[in-house]
Amino acid sequence: MDGWIKKTNIPQHDASTSEVDAGGFGQLAASLSHAVSLTVLRLQACGLRPDNLEALGASLRCLPSVRHLDLSCNRSLTGGLSRLSSHLPHMAHLESLDLHLCRLKRFTSCLSPVQVLPSLTALTALDVSSNKEAGGAVHQLVSVLPLDVSFPPALVAPYLRSLDVSWCKVVGGRLPLLMDALQPSVVLELRLSSCGLTTDDLAADVCRRGCVSSLRVLDLSYNDSVGDAGWAALFAAGGLGSLEEADLSLRPLTSAPCSAWLPSLLGALPRMPALVRLAMQRWSAGPQEEQQLRFSMKNRNIRPAPPGGFPRCRCGSESGCYSEPRPRTAGRGY
């Protein structure tokens, strides 16, 4: 592994996609401890293993200025993230923590980081998406696990502006609890793709209480289990005036009619002045309804989804982060 840190005033270090062996990571960890001005540390897809995290944690104690920590796409971290948790509270300025696609396991690797969230008072962005077995962590986040140590919902993550729990199936049926764990007036981006959401999740009083009033990005894609009443309630409730981007797309190779709830969406569009992007891939409607939606979107200059849909992963490796196929061309929809 090359690219060792040799200066103490370097602002960021990116060792992503560089495979790390035991000896190489020891050298990297030692060099990190001298980079006292480091603000961004990216170790994405480096082949990190649980035994590497002890050395990394010791280095992080010497890096109080780190604001962005990316450990994503390290699939071998399964069950080992708890070794890092005791060091995270020392990162007083940490704003962004990315742990997506780390194969986190419930009760082992993911619970401990969630338990230290209240001490990370600067944290505004958390990505634990694509960890299908991280149910325990999401349970704790919404305060429904019977643990000895628990936090009142409002104290779990009061400062988060961006939260991605996509592909965490345990969210389904518990969305109101998740929203209670957040600070509605602060959250700007919420990604819930493929979470197994239910009709009751969207039909509940989440929207009516203004829990989404500050959202600018809302990703509800691949939640095919939501019925017509849920989609209709989402838009009928209002409170989406700040929304700029919404993704309601269905899974690839599926389709469904949206005629039952499309009137609610059309009625809500005038109350959504900030909306600039709307994805409804693989939803179908009658010719007249389709024409009405296209006219409304064109008149408001709302862009539909590009072929293949909106990007779902900041790492740039769609095939590495999501196991289900994504077609290169869009099916019928918007």
Secondary structure, 3 states (H helix, E strand, C coil): CCCCCCCCCCCEEECCCCCCCHHHHHHHHHHHCCCCCCCEEECCCCCCCCCHHHHHHHHHCCCCCCCEEECCCCHHHCCCCHHHHCCHHHCCCCCEEECCCCCCCCCCCCHHHHHCHHHCCCCCEEECCCCCCCHHHHHHHCCCCCCCCCCCHHHHCCCCCEEECCCCHHHCCCHHHHHHCCCCCCCCEEECCCCCCCHHHHHCCCCCCCCCCCCCEEECCCCCCCCHHHHHHHHHCCCCCCCCEEECCCCCCCCEECCCCHHHHHHHHHHCCCCCEEECECEECCHHHHHHHHHHHHHCCCEECCCCCCCCCCCCCHHHHCCCCCCCCCCCEC
